[in-house]
Amino acid sequence: MKNRNIRYAVLAALLAGAPLYSCTDLNEEVYSEVLGSSYQPTEKDLPAIVAPVYSSLRSLMLGWQGYFDLQEEAADAIITPVRPNGWDDGGTYRRMHQHTWTSLQWQPENAWRQAFASITTVNRVLSQIEDGDLPITNGKDATIAELRAVRAFAYYLLLDNHGNVPIVTNFKDVTLPEQSTRKEVYEFVIKELTEALPNLSENAQTTYGQMNKWGAKTLLAKIYLNAQVYTGTAQWAKAIQEADDVIKSGKYTLDANYSDVFTWTNFNSKEIIFAIPYDEIYGTGNQIHMKTLDPLSRSVYPMNAGPWGGNCAVPQFIDTYDAADSRLADTWIMGPQKSAATGAVVITYNKAVPGMDKTTVQDGYRIGKYKIKPNATGSLDNDFPFLRYADVLMIKAEALLRTGKAAEAAEIVTQVRQRAFKGTPAKATVTAADLAKGSRYNYGYQATDGTITERQGGDDIQFGRFLDELGWEFAAEAHRRQDLIRFGVYETKKWFNHRPASAQRALFPIPQNELDKNPKLKQNPGY
């Protein structure tokens, strides 16, 4: 297990569902389940009480066709085309790309199930605390606040993806829940996070992988940034206020190197505010490398597992980068790949991808953001940074831009860009006029020869250059779908083999299985 502080070591053990023991003391008492009656928890046991909640987030985030895929496959930067070794999978990736999914599509249903599994786990532990089965004395208020904040995080995911979902807080209530509107879910999440704040820890060092005060404030800032989408009413000032609180705390900073945020030792990052922890032994599930690299890449790192092929970058998205932007090479695996043992080229990844149904093993740049350590297994050691300091800065910058303070926004964007242009520092600077421009993305439908037909371009996108900045900074971080919706691109533009759907697609459908189980639920518009 990684050498982290004792509190996180406890958390990491439960994340994997493994027996709970210290890395250094194998005789420590085991709490593999949260039980009452026979044990009286002390403050040092609190991580064991909340850890099952965080455990559920691993499969939610990077599980097979999980939240990551839901956000990226429906957007304009990542696709999973058919490969010579498969990847048609009944057309599931084509439907995600072309927005032709139905209420039977697995990815949205999986996100629903996993989010409610996390919510149910929180409700169970809260019920045990309230009933006295977990007789906590010291740290009770902090534990309850943390649990409510994590539950709010799960509801935030549902708010963003499904919108109109039931709000369930009583573990013992077995009646079928009523459906809430998206606005009601928004108000619930805001209320839960706001009420939790006074009792959440402000210590960024001892709460890695947990929801502390700054994680909750960053999440609030992100929710306020999207408030106009969720409720019809913008909340730019509130987004700025929450972001400012995190900035002024001095708890976080941008890492000197962009790649440090995503490497296998990223638990040392000063930038990560809230991460989903993964471990190649005790917290498996980060298989991003397996789903993107061709099997021939196994000898490059080398790896102790054979990858499967699969997803890659949309060429139109790659074309938006400045060639001097180091984030291009830090995010994507490009060009000739050499065997670590012989130095011979084993595969060359080309930018071009002919289409969703016609590819070779070489087509498409692959996701390389999450650095692969030598002799990696089928599960990476890298934690997934869901909220990081660059997020906070860009949330503030966008809210400033949208409220007429473009010069201030440009200063912040320049700050974020500087580490990506160390060799050409002048290119790091952006101006208010730059941010007022449209997008560089050449939107349109791609023919099999790579030409863009039915061209739309990106010049007409308000603040499109800022959308580009978000793409370059947060590519392959489960960001893109939400950003495209906020900038009015998601349901209007064409990219690769995608044309806008005839019906609403900003919300995913309520899963058919849930509708069949609960007659109180009504399907989202457009389905």
N, C-alpha and C positions, 0 to 999 in steps of 0.2 A: 504494500500500500504506500501511497505517496507520503512524504514526510510533511504533514500539515499539523496545525495546532490540534491539541487533544480533542477539542470540541468538534472540529470538523472530521477528525478520524472516526469519532463515534457516529457522526452523521453518515459518512461514506460507507461504513459497515452496514448500516440499515438500508442505505440506498440500494444495495445489491440484494437485500433480503437475506444476507448472510448472518450467521451467529454474531452477536454483538460482543466484540472484545477489543481491548486496546491493542495497538500495534506492538507494544512492548511488554504487556502484561497478559499472558495467556491464561492466567488464573482468575481474571476479573469476572465478576458475576455476569451471566448471560441474560439479556432481556430480548429474546427474539420476537416477542409479541408484547403489545401494550396490555397489561393485565392489572386488575385491582387486587383486592383481598390480601394476598400474601406479601406484598412489598409496599413499603412506604417510601415514595420517591423523594429524593432530596434535590437541591438545585443542580447538582452535577448530573442528575439523571434526565434533566429536561430535554437535552438533545435527542435522547432515545424515545421520548414521548412524541416529539414533533417530526422525527425522521421519517416515519412511514408516509407522511404527507408529501415530503419531498421525493421519496422513492417513486411515487406514482407519476411524477413529472418527467422522469427519464423516458418512459415509453410514450408518453404523450408527445414529447418534443421531437425526438429523433427515431421513434419506433417505425417499423415498416409502414410506409405510406401514412406517416403521422403528420403532425402539425407543420414541420419543415417542408415536407412535400406539398402540403395543401397550399402553403403561401407561395412557394416558388414555382411549382408546375402550372399554376393558374396565371402566372405573371409573364413578363416579357424578357427575362434574362436566362432562364434555365428550362430545358426541355429534356424529355426522355424519349428519343426516337426508337423505332424498331431497329435492332441490331442483328447481325448474322447469327448470334447465339440466342436470340429471343427478344424479350422485352416488349412484345405486343400485349401480352397479358389481357386478352379479351378487349383490347382497345381502351383500357383505363387511362393510360397516359395521354392518348390522343384526345379523349373526352375532356381531360383536365386542361389541356392546351387550348382546345377549341371551344371551351365553355359549353359543351353539350351534355354535361352531366345531368343526372336525374336524382330523385330522392333515394335511389338505390345505390348511388355511387359510394364506394367504400371510404375514400379519404375523408369526406365530410362527416360520415357516420363515425369513423374511428376517432376523429377529433372530439365529437360530441361525447362518445362513450368514455374516452380517457379523461376528459375534463370533469365529467360528472363522477367518475371514479375517484378523482382527487377531492372533489367536493364532499362526497360521501365519507371519505376517510377523515376529513376535517370534522365533519359533523359527528362522526362516531367518537373521536377523541374529545371533542368539546362536551359531548354528552357524558362521557365517563368522568370528566373533570367536574361538571356541574352536579352529577349524582354522588360525588364523593368516592367513586371507584378508584379514582386517581387523586388521593388526598394531598394535593400540592399546597404548600404553605408559602415558602419563599419563592418568588418568581412567578406566582400564579397569574397576575395581571399581564405580565410580559408574555407569558406563554399563550394566553388566550388572545392577546393582540396579534401575536405572530401567526397563530392559526387563522384568525379572521383575515389577515392580510394575504395569506397564501390562498385561502378560499376566494378572496376577491380577485386574485391573479387568475385563477381558473375561470371565474365568471367573466373577467375581462376578455379572455380568449373566446368564450361563447358569445359575448356581446359583439365582438368584432366579426365573428364568422357566421353565426346563426341568428344573432339579434334577438328574436322573440322566443325566449326560453323560460322554463319554470325556475322560480327562485325557491330553493329548498334549503332550510337551515335547521330543521328539526329531524334528528336521526331516527326518532321513534315514531314519527308520523308515517303510517303506511298507506294513507289515502293517496290517490292519484293527484299530483300537483296541478294547480292552475297555471296556465301560460301567462307570462308577463310580457309586456311590450318592450321593445328595444329601449325606449326612453326610461322605463321603470328599471330595467336591468342596469342601465347607465347610472341612474340615481342610486341604486343599491350599492354598486361597486364604489362610487364616490363616497358614500356614507360609511361603508365598512372601512375603507382605507383611512378616511379622515378621523374616524373614531379610534382607530388602532394607533395612529401616529404617536400620541403622548406616551404610550407604554412600549413602543418599539425601541430596540437598542440603537444607539448612535455610534457604537463601536464597529468600525468597518473591518478591523483586523480579526476579531473573534467570531464574526458572523458570516464568513465566506460561505456561499451556497445557501444562505438563508435570507429571508425577507426582513431586512432591517429598516430603519427610518428612511434612509436615503433611497433604498430600493422602492419603498412605497411612494415616496415623493416623485421619483423618476417615473414610476408607473402612472401616477396621477397626472404628471406633465404630459405623458404620451396620450392618455385618455382625453385630456383637455384639448390637445392638438387635433384630435379627431372628433371633437364634440359636434362640430357642424354636420359631419357625416352621420353620427349616431342620433342626434336629436334635432337637427335643423338650426341650432343656435351655436355660433362660434364662441369659443372661450379662450381667445389668444392671450389675454392679460393673465388669466389664471395659469396657463401653460408657462408663461414667462416667470411668474412668481414661484411656481414649484421648481422650475429649473434653476432659478437664482438661488433658492435655498440650498440646493445641492452644491452649486458652484461655490457659494460663500462658506459652506461648511469646511472646505479645504481637505476633505477626506479622500478625494480622488483626483487623478490627473491623467492626461494622455500619456500612454507609454511612448518612449522615445522611438521605438520601431513598431510600425504597424503590425508586423508579423508576430510580435511578442504576445499580442492579445489572443492569438489562436493556436499557439504551439502546445506541445504536450506538457509543458510546465506553466501553463497560463494561470494556474492557481496563484502564481506570484505576481500577476498583473496588478498594477496600481489603477488600472482603468476600469476593470470589470466591477460593476455594482451588484448585479444579480446574475448568477450563473446556475445552469443545471449541471451538477458535477457528474462526470463519467470516469470510469477507471477500467483498464483492460482486463482486470481480474474481478474486482469487487463491485464494480458498477458499470456493467457492460451495456452496450446499446448504441454507442456512437459509431455508426457504420457508413458515414458519408463517403469515406474512401472506397469502400466495397461497392457502393452503388454508382460510382463515377468512373473508376479506373478500369481499363481493359485488362483481362487476365495476363496479357503479355507484360504489363507493368510490374508484376510481382517481383521481378529480379532487380528493379531499379533502386529500391530503397535499402535493402531488400525487405520483403514481407514474409511472415510465416503463415500467410493465408492467401488464397487466390481470389482476387477481386472479380466482379461479375460483369463489368461493363456498365452500360446504362446512360445516366444523364450527362449533359454537357451544356456549354454556353450557347445562347442564341447569337449567331454571327452579327446581327444588327446591333446587339448590345455591346459586343466587343468593339465594334467600330466607333463607339462614342468616346472611348478612352483617348487621352493624350498619350502618345508613345513614351513620354518622359515620366508618366505617373507610375511610381513603383508599385502601386496597388494592383496594377494589371498583372504583373508577374507574381505578386504576393497572393493573388486570389485564384489565378487560373494556371493550369499545367499546360504548357504550349510547346510545340515543336518536337525535335528529336529527344527521345528518352533512352538513356544508356544504362546497361547492366552495371550494377555496382561491382561485380566480380571481374568482368572482362572489358568493360568500357565500350562494348559494341552496342550500336543502336538497336533496340529491340522493338520500338514502335515510334512513330512520329504522329503527334496529334496536330491535325490541320484545323484551321478556323472554320472552313466551309462545312456545312451540313446540307446535303441535297434536299431533305424533306423528312417528315415524320415517319414515312413508310419506306425510305430508301437511304440506308447509310452503310458505311463500312466500319471496321473496328477503329479506323483512324480519324473518323469524322468528328469534329467538335473539340474545342478546348475543354479540359476537365477541371472539376472543382479541386483546387489545391490549397485552399485557405487554411484548412485545419491540418497543420503540418504533420507529416507521417514520420514517426521516429524509426530508426533502423530496427528490423526484426519485429515490426508491428504485427499484431494479431488481427483477427477479424473485427475487433472492437478497439477504437482509438482511446488513448489516455486523455485526450483533450476535453476540457469542459466546454460547454456551450454557453457563450456570453449573451444572454438574452437582453440585458440592459447594461450599457457601458457609458463611460463619461462622454465619448463622442456623441452618443445619443442625446445626452443632456444639452450639449452645446448646439447641436443641429436643431433640436426642438426649439430652443430659444431663438436661434437665428431665423427659422421659418416663421415663427410667430411675429418676430420683429419685421420681417419682410412683408408679411401680410397686413401689418398695421402701419405701413408707410415709413418704416425706419430701415431702409435698404442699406444705408451706409454702415450702420451698426451691425446688421446681419452680415455684410461682406467682411467685416473685420473678424467675425467669429468663423466664418467659412474659411478664410485665409489661415486662421490658427489651426484648424483641423487639417488643412491641405499641406501644411509646411513639412511634415515628416515624410510625405509622399513625393516631395520634389527637392530632396536634399542636394541632388546634383545640379538642378536648375532652379534655384530658389526664386527667381523672378516669376516663374510660372505658378508659384504657389499663390500669388496675390490675385484676388478677384475684387472687382469693384461693384458698386451699386448698379451701374449700367450693365455689367455682365449678368447679374442675377435677374435683371428685367427681361433678358432674352428668352427665346424659346428653347426647346430641347434640341440637342444634337442628334437624337435618335431618328434614324430614317425610317419612320413607320410606314408600313405597307406590306403587301403580301409577297412572300418570297417564292419565286419559281424554282424548279429543280436545278436550273443552271446557275442559281445564285442571284439572278437579277431581281430587283424589287419592282413588282407590278402593283397596280392599284395604289400608287404612292400617295401617302398623306403627309409624311414628314412630321417634324415636331415644332415647327416655328410658331404654330398657333396655340401652343400650350402655355398658359399663363405661368410665369416663373418656372418655365421648363428647364432652365439652366440649373435651378436649385434641385429639381427632381433628378437631373443628371448627377449632381453632387451626392445626393442620397444614394443613388445607384452605385457610384464608384466606392463610396465609403462602406456601404452595408450590403454589398452583393453577397449572396449565399448565406444570409443571416436571418432568413424567414421574415424579411422586411417588405419585400417588393410589392406584394399584392395590396397591402394597406396603403402604401405610398401612391400607387397608381390610382387607387380609388379616390384618395384625397385630392389628387391633381386632375381628376376628371378624364383620365386616360383609359381606365380599366374596361369601360363599357363602350368606348367610342373609337379606339384605334385598332389598326391591324398590325400584326407582327408575325414573322415567320409564316407558319401555316394556319394562323388564327385570324378569323374575321369576327367582328362584334356579334354577339348572339342577338337573336330577335327579341328575347325576353330579358327581364332583369336578372343580373348575375352578381351584383355586389354582395348579396347575402347568399350563403349556401342553403340548400333545402333542409328542412326538418327531416331527419332520416325516416324512411317509410316504416321501418321497424318500430320507431317510437310512436308514430301516428297510429299504428295498428294496436299498440299497447295502451295508449292513452287517448281516448276520444275527446279530451279537453283541449288537445293540441290542434292548431290550425296551421296549414302549410304556409310558408312564406310566399309573397307575391312572385309571380313569374314561373311557378311550378304547377 
